[in-house]
Amino acid sequence: MAISSFNELQTAVANWLDRADLTARIPEFIALAEAQMNRRLRVRRMVGRSTASISTAFVALPTNYLEAKAVTAAEGATLWSLDPVPAETAAELASDTATGRPQFYAVVGDELRLHPPPDRAYTIEITFYGRIPALSISNTSNWVLAEAPDAYLYGALLQAAPYLRDGEAAAFWNAGYAGALDALSAADRTKAGLLRVEPGLSQSRSYCIRTDI
């Protein structure tokens, strides 16, 4: 059978387990598989952007945030990248209370911390890896299910194995799950193509959109 929706995935998991008494548990197995995907996958389809005008040291991260790829700031036509630092380093830097043009950022809990604290409003853009949209009765499909239904199937079956106390099945499903995730990552690298670096821009921390491109 095709696996293109949340209901079809639940039916497939029940069929592969050959169990009719796990209806209430199968959505849990799927959710656990999604949680593991969010920890293991970092692919192009997970990348998002969030832009805001910021004039304070702290700004809330996007609700679906997993990991930062880049943080940039802009003032007028001038754009520059902020360097990441550990939260502990950001706290030490904060002992210097002088404000200015932000140069560093740290992730502190569910917030982004800028240093130095902005001395005026700057446009901050966060490019980040976001969580895979969770499957549910109201959200019946997503890009992972469309591109790699085997990842969802094997992932849910893997999560079922501890519940069923079946170590042999766990090893089998883990191999299938890992293979599906590896194939998804490899396909993403192929689609992304080769990265070209322009030497002139790579040496500069800031540049003007109008005059430097």
Beta strands, then each sheet from edge to edge (+ up, - down):
strand 1: 47-54
strand 2: 58-60
strand 3: 65-75
strand 4: 78-81
strand 5: 83-84
strand 6: 104-108
strand 7: 111-115
strand 8: 122-130
strand 9: 206-208
sheet 1: 1+ 8- 3+ 4- 9+
sheet 2: 2+ 7- 6+ 5+
end
